[in-house]
Amino acid sequence: MMKEYIEEAEKALLHTYNRFQIVLDKGEGVHLYDIEGREYLDFVSGIAVFALGYNYKDYNDALKAQIDKLLHTSNYYYNVPAIEAARKLKKVSEMDRVFFTNSGAEAVEGAIKAARKYAYTKDGQTDHEIIAMEHSFHGRTMGALSVTGNPKYQEAFRPMIGNVRFAKMNDLDSVKALVNEKTCAIMFETVQGEGGIYPATEEFLKGVKEICEQNDILLILDEIQCGMGRTGYMFAWQKYGVKPDIMTVAKALGCGVPVGAFLMTEKVAEKSLTSGDHGTTYGGNPLATCAINKVLDLFEESNIIENVRSVTPYFEQKLDEIAAKYDCIIARRGAGFMQGLVFDKPVGPIINKAIEKGLLLINAGTDIIRFVPSLIITKQDIDDMIVILDEAIKETI
């Protein structure tokens, strides 16, 4: 049955993903099951999406109830779930204004537009520049791709949107060298994901923030993967108190329902996007914002962030132990439940062997295994993962 479904998919779906050869059917907690009933311990969580794990009853019940009430209206009207979600998201993010999108890439597009409009409102010019980071990843739509610091993703789709310059992550001097009177925003992931699991240092964050404040440049932080509790803080920047002017969020914001948002301070809102500047058909619909409401409620009720903080030292310890065991592992880096093991060789064979043994992992680049599990994992889940990972490494090196 599995083989037949995969063959059908390959004939029908556009081949934009090199998919693993399994067909998933259902989930429970931190485990997924394929259509033949095989169980997998999941340390991918939909690429940092399923913070609450699978089949969380209270979450499911809230969505089912909303489906029976109202799925969608136009943004020409108000709806209660969107209003409540905006209020709750403002509170946990410390931001002032929210625009709901359908994905992280859409949130990045909106953030770019907001920054450009802010600068245009000040001087009426349209030649402003955005500084982004090398090895960054912000999405594959044209605007998001333009601020993604990886030429291989851009090559076939050039020209990109203009006036984007690239500095080096955690190299403040490289940022300073690019700042000029045309710079309207500096943008980066608080923890780089696709680019190799690189957390921004406190010095870098605070240094960039100072540059922005001195020059009326907007700081845009992409918290799409690293936000929503993954680092032990609701948003990664909160560890150091470096508040952005604009922030993007998605993934675990909806825990499986497609939704994202970009948020901004009142200072930005007053001088950027206004009626007619930006819009969305589905963004902020009652079903998606119902999901946000329940996710934020459950984060508080179930002490999700507290679990990340309490389990992280054990997680890091176990990854450090396996890194010390094998010469082919160069380093561990990351923050909270967003970790990476850096190898001196391609990790694809190890990941495939782990899948054979019932463990789901993904890479970040060719030589890094990325760990972005649900935020409800326990020490026992980590132990189970390490056993399989150890076997997979041993059998492939």
N, C-alpha and C positions, 0 to 999 in steps of 0.2 A: 504493500500500500504506500509506504513512504517513497519508494522509488518512482511510482507512477505519479504521485503528486509533484515531486520535484521535476520530473520530465515535463509535466503539463505547465508548471510555473515557468520553466525555461523557454517554453514556446510562446507564452503569453505576456510575461512581465518584461518590461524594458530592462536590459542587463546593465544596471548601474551599481549593483552590489555583487561582490563575490561571496555568496552566501555559504555558510556551513551546511553540510548535507543532513540536516534534521528538520522535521516539520513539527513545530510545537503546537500543543493542543490546549493545555490548561496549566494553571499555576496555583500553588498553595504555600503561603508563607514565603520562604526563601528558596523554594524548589519549583522547577518547571517540569512538565511531562510532555513527551512527544506523543504522536498519534498511535504509537504502538505500546504506550504505557510505560516507557522507560523514564526513570527519574533523573533529574540533573540538579545539583546544587548550583545556584545561580549567583555568581559574583560579578554580573554585568548589570543586572536590574534594568534592562532596556536602555542601556548606556545612561546610567544615573537618573532614571525616571522613577522607578517604583520604590520610592523611599519607604513606603509603608508595607512593602511586600505584596504578594498576590492574594486575591480573594479576601480582602479585609472587609469583614461583614458590615461594619458601620458605614464605611465608605460606599460600598455597593448599595446598601439600602438607601442612602441619601440620593444617589444618582437615579435609582429606580423610581423613587418618589417624585423627583423632578421631571423625569420622562413622562410621568402620568399627568403632570401639570402643564408644563410649557418648555419646549425645546429651544425655540428660536423666535426672536422678533427682530425688527430693524433697529438700528441704532438711532433712528428718529424718535424712539420711545425709550423711557426708562424701564429697567426691570430690577426687582428687589435683590436677586442673587448678585448681580454686578455691583450694585451699590454697597452691599455688605462685604463683598470680596475686596472692593477698593478700600473700604474703611480698615479692614483687618490687615491688608497688605501694606497700607501706609504705616500702620502701627509697628509692624515687625521690621519694616525696612527703614523707618525713620525718614522716609521721603514724603513729598507733598502732593504729587499728582500722578495718576496712573492712566495708561492707555493699554487696553487688553488686545492681544494679538492671538494668532492661531499657532504660532511656533516661535522658536528662538531666533531663527533667521529673520522672520518678520519683525521681531523686537529690535534686532540690530539695524534693520533698514529704517525703522522709525527713529532710533537714536541718532543715526547719521543725519536724517532730515532735520531733526530738532536742533542739532548742533549747528548745522549750516544756516537754518532760519534764524537762530539766535544771533549769529555773526552778521547775517544780512540785515537784521533789524537795527543793528548798531551803526553800520556804515554804508548800507546799500550796495555793497560790493559782492561779487559772486566768484571771487578767485581765492576763497579761503582754503586752508590746508588742514588735513587731519593727520596726526602722527599716530601710527599703529606700531605693533611689534613684530619683529621677525619671528617666524615659527608659530605665529598665532593662528587660531582657527575661530572664525565667527559665523560660518555658514556658507552655503553655495549659491544663494541668490546673488544678483550682480553687485549690489551695494556691499553685502556682507563679504562676498568674495574679494572685492576690491580692498578691504581692510584686513584680509587674511594674508599673513606673511609667509606664504608658501607658493613660489612661482609655478610649481608643477600643477597646482589646482587651477591656476589662472591662464596658463599658456594658450589653450585652444579657444578661449573666450574673450581675448583682448580685442579692442581696448576696454580696460576697466574704467570705472568712473575716475575722474582725474583728481589731482592734488592730494594724493595720499603718499606719505613718506614713512619709511620704516626705521625704527630705532631698535636697539637690542634690549631685551628683557633684563631687568635688574642691573642695567648699566646707565646710570643717571647722566653721565657725561654724553652718551650717545643721544639722549633725548635733548639735552641742552643745546647740542650742536645743530639740531634741526628746528628749534623754536625760532620763529620770526614774527613780524607784525601781521602775517597772514594766517598764522596758526589759530584755528578756532577750537580744536579739541585734541586731547590725548586719550587714546583708547587702548585698553588691554584687558585680558582675562586676569582676574585676581589670582587664580591658579591656572596656568596654561594646561589644557587637557590634551588635545590631539598632538600638540607640539612636544610632548614629553613629560608631563606632570611636573611643571616648574612653578612652585608658589612664588608670588612676588614677595620680596623681602620688605621688612618694615621700613628700612632706610629708603628703598626705592619708592614705595608707596607715599611716604611722607615727603620725599624729595619732589616727586612729580606733583603732588598736591600743592606744595609751596610754589612751584613754577606756575601752576594754573592760577593760583590766587593772586600772584604778583602781576600777571599779564591778562587777567580776565579771559582765560582759556578754560573750556569746560573739561572736566575729568569724567570720562565715560568708563565704567567698569562693567565688564561682561561676567555676570554671575550665573550664566545659563547652566553650566555643568557643576561648578563649584559651590553654588548657592543652595538655599533651602536645606540648611542644616548639615551639609555633607562634611564640612571641615570642623564641626563642633560649635559653630556659630550659625545663626540663621543665614547670614551672608558673610562671606569670608573676610570682607573688608572690616567688619565690626570687631575683629580681634585687635586691630590696631587703631580703631576709631577714625579711619581715613574715609570720610563720607564723600561719595561721588556726587557730581552734579546731575548725572544721568546714569541709570543702571538698567541692564537687561536681565531678564529672568525667564525661565521656561522649565522644561523637563519635569522635575519633581513638583513644580508648582501645581500641576494637575494630576500627578501620579497615574498617568496612563491616558487621560483625556487630553487631546491636543489643545494646548493653551500656552500662551506666553504673555509677557508684558514688558513695556519699558516705562520706567518711572523717572521723575525729575523733581528738582526742588522748585519752590515757588518762584525763585529768582529766574530760573530758566523758563518756566511756564509762562511767565508774564511777557517774555520777549521772543517766544518761538512759535510753536504750532498753534494755529487758530482755526476757526471754522473754514472748511474747504481745503485746508492744507494736507490733511491726512484722513484716511478712512479705512473701513473694513466691513465686509458683509457679515462675517461670522464672529469677528472678535467681540468678546464681552457677551456672548450669548448666555442664556440662563443655565444651560446644561454645563458648559465649561466653567462658568463662575460658581455654580453650585459645587463643582469639584474642588475649586480653590477654597471655598468656604470650609468644606469638610476637611480638607487636608490641613489647613491651618488650625482648625479646632482639634483635630486628632494629634497634631504635633504637640500641642499644649497638654491635652488630656493624657496622652500616652508617654509623655516625657521623652520624645524622640531625640532631641538634641542632647539630653542628659545621657542617653544610651551611647551616642556617638562619643561623647567625652569620656565616659567611663571605660568603654571597650577599646578605644583607640590605642592606648599604651600597650595593651596585650597584642593587638593586631600588628603594630609596628615591631614589637619584640619578636613575634613569630616570623615575620617577613625578614627581619634582620638575621635571625638564626638560620633561615634557609639560604640567605645571601652569603653568610659566612661559610656555609657548608660546600658551596660550589664555586670554583674559580671562574666559571663562565658568567657569574653574576657580578657586575661591576659596582652597582650601587642600588640603594633604595631611596626614593624620595617621594614627597607628597605631603598631604595634610588630612588628618581625620580619616574618613572613609573614601578618600581619593588618593590612592597609592600607586606607585609604579616600581617594578623591578627592572633594572637596566642590565641587559645581557651584552656579551661581546659577539653575538651571532643573531641571525633572524629567529624570532620566537614563534613563527607560524607552526613548525612541527610540534613544539611543546603544547601549544594551545589545542591543536588537533588531537594530540594524545590525551590531553586532559578531558576533552569532550568524549572520547571513547570510554573514558573511565567514569564519566558522569559529573564532570565539573565544567561549567561555562565560564570562560575568560575571554577577554579581547586584548588587542594590542593598542599601543599608541606609538605610531611609527613602526618600523620593521623590527626594532631591537628592544622594545619595552612591552612587558606584560602590564596591563592596566587593571586595577582592582577598584570597581565602583559598585559595591554591593548595596542591597537594601539597608536602610538605616536601623533596621530592627535586628540585625544579626547579633548572635551571641558568641561567647568564647568557644562554645562547642562547635558552632558553625565554622569558625576560623580553624579550629583543630581539624575538622573534617576536610576543609579545603586544603590545608597544608599537607595532609597525608597524601591526597591525590596529586597535588602539585609536585611533591617530592618524587613520587613514582613516575610522573610524566617527564620530569627533568632527567631522572636517572636513566630512563629508557630511550631518551632521544639524544643525549650528549655523547 
